[in-house]
Amino acid sequence: MGVPVAGGFDRYRISDDPKNERTRCSAWLQSNEASVLIDVSPEFRIQSIRAAIPQIDLVLVTHEHMDHIAGLDDLRAYNFAQQSSIPLFTSRRTAESIRSRFDYMFGEGRYPGATEIDMDAIEESREFRDLTITPLPVHHGSLEILGFRIGDLCYMTDTKHVPDSTKQLIEGCHTLVVSGLRWEPEHPTHMTIPEAIALSSEVRASTTYLIHMNSQVEHRDTEEKLPDSIHLAHDQLTIEIPVP
């Protein structure tokens, strides 16, 4: 829901540290040849301005929940600037959901000026310019969603269970980005922070960043409790990932 949540409820739980002001999860990856966006949050317009994202060559969508796709409408500014549609890779189910929820963007009834995206299902590794993109199936409760491995980065949000086959795909990665909702209690559809720490250790990630924390997680206090190789991500965090 973002932190603080609408109405400022539970605001008392966290300090005024700017890192406790968390918008919904999106990530921007810039390689030598490609600008790639992972998920399009409700605050994407604000995020894109803050990060000064000049171009978007590809969008990857993990799943159809609105905190990960509600910003799709704001991609139209990039359509206008780039004078082209934008390719989007996701699961078949998520593509169908996007077509249903954003029906005005598609088909004969498409509204003039609406966002133009070319959706394609990604079910195995795909090459895009200088990147290899591998889908990482994980479970968000009973819902199978996608994470993505791009080079030595593994990005998995809204994760509760990681199948062994996916663990093999992320084994030994340089940078793991994974959700850690709160310390406790256990949640039916999201990993807790201790569960995320255990996953990081199991797959031997060099560095791990936790995302998708709720308003019970205070940034500074949590950072002090985490292992040296694990950190809380924060809005506008920038990291460099070596080419494997």
N, C-alpha and C positions, 0 to 999 in steps of 0.2 A: 504493500500500500504506500510505499515511500515513508521516509522518516523526516520530520514528524508526520503522522497520519493526518488526513483531512480533519479540520476542527482543532488540531493540536492536542488531541487526547493522548494521554500518557507522556506528554512533553516533559513532565517532572522527572521522568526516569533518566534522562540524559542531560549532559552539560551543554553549555553554549559553544562548545568546540565546533568550528565550521565543518569538521569531518563527520559530525553527527547529522548534518543536513544531507540526506541521501535521496536522490531521485531514483526512478525505476531503472532497471538494469538494461543498458546497451553498452556495446564495446565497439571501438573503431580500430581497425588494423590497417596500417600503412606499410606496404612493402615497396620495393624499388619500382614495381610496375602496376600495383593495384591498390585501390582504396576500398576496403571491405567493411561493411557494417554488420554487426551481429545483433539482431533484434532491434525493434524500433519502438522505444518506450513512449508512454504518454507525454513525457517531457523532452522528446527528441528535438523539437525546435529549439528549446533553450540549450540543451546539451550541444547541439551542432554549432550554435553561435559561440558558446563558451570555448569550445575546442577548435573553432575556426576550420571546420571540415570543408575543404574546397571542392571536393568531388566525391561521388559515390559510384564505384564501378560495379559493385555486387553487394547484394543483401543476403544474409543467412538468417533464417528464422528457426528458433528452437522449438516453438509450439504456439498454439493458437490462443492462449490466455491473453486477455486484453492488456495486461501490464507489459506484454512483450510485443504487441502489434498495434496498439492504439495510435502510434505516431505515423502510421503508414501514409496518412493523408498529407503530412508535411514533406514527404519525399517529392511532391510535385514541384517544389522550388528547384530541386536538382534536375528534374525533367526539363524545366524551362531553361535553366542555365546551360545544361549539357545538350539540349535539343535532341534527346533520345529517351527511350524507355530504359528501365534498369532491370537487369536480370536478378531473380530471387530464387534461391535454392532452399527447399524445406521438404518435409515429408508430404506424401500424397494426402493424408488426412488433414494436415494443417493447410495445405493449398486449397482444399475443398472448403474448409471453414472460412478462410479469407475471402474466397469468392462469394460465399453466402453473406458474410457480415459486411463486406464492402462491395456489394453488388453494383453500386453506381460506378465502379471503376472498370467494369467488364461488360463485354457483349454488346448487343445492338442498342441497349438502353444506356450505354456508357455516357456519363455526364461530361460535357465539353470542359476540358481543363483539369479533369480529375487526374490523380496520380497514374502513371503508366508503368506497370511492372510486368515482366515476362517470367511467370513462375514455372519452375521445373523441379521435379522430384529428385532428390539426391539419396541414393540407396547404397552407393559404394564410392570409393575415392574418385575425385574429379580433379582435373587440372584446370586452373584458371590463371592465365598469364604466368607469372613466376611462382605460383602457389599450388601446393597439393592440399586439397580439402577432403578430409575423411570424416564421414558422419559417425557419431558416437552414440548409439542407442543407450538410453538410461531410463529409469522409471521414476515418474513424478506421481507417487502413489500408484494407482492402477493404470495410469496413463503413460504409454511409451512416448517419450519425446527424444529430441536430438541434442547432443552436444556436438562440438566440432574440434577435430585436431587439424591445425594449420601449421605445418612445419613442426617446431618444437613447443608450440602453444596448444594446450588442451583446455577448452572452455566448456563448462557444464553447469548450467544454472537449473534451479528448481529440481534438484536431484535428491531422491530418497534411497534408491537402490541402483547399484552399478553391476550389471552382469559380468561374469568372468571373462566373456569374450571381449567386452569393452575394456576391462582392466588390462587385458593383454595389449590393446591398442594404445593405452596411455602409459604403459610401463616405462619408467625411467625418463619421462618427459622433463624438459628444462623448467617450464612454467605451467603449473596447474591452476586454473581459476575455477572454483567450485562454490556452490552455495553452502552457507552455514547460518541457518535461520536464527538460532539463539542457543544459549548454553543448555537449558532444560526448560520444561520436560520434553520428552521425545515427541515428535510431530509425525502424523501419518503420511505426509506427502513431501516433507523437506528434511534433509539432514540437519541435525544439530551441529554445533561447533565441534564437540568431541567426536562425532561420527565423521566429520570432514577431516579432522586431524588424523584419525585412524586410516581413512582412505589414502591420504597423502603419504603416510608412512608405508602403507601396503604397496603402493605403486612406485615408491621411491622417487617421488617428484623432487627436483632440486629446490624449487621455490614454489610456494603455494599462496594464492591470494583468495580470501573468502569474500563472497558477494551475497547479496540478497538477505542481509541481516535486518531483523525487525527492530522496533523501537525499544526493545528491552536491552539492546546491545549498545553499551557506551564505548566509544572508540578507544580512548586512551587507556582505560582500565583493562579492556580486552586485549589490546596490543601487549600490555605488560605480562599477561598470563600465557600468551601463546609461545610455542617453541620458536627458536631463532629463525627457522626456515619458513615460518608461516606468518602471514600478515593479514590485517583487514584491508581490503581495498577501500577507496574513497572516491568521490566524484572528482573527475579530471585527473585521476592518477595516470601517469605516463610511465611505461616500462619499456625496456629494450630487450628483445629476445634474439639470441644469436642464431644464425643460420646453421642448421644441423649438418 
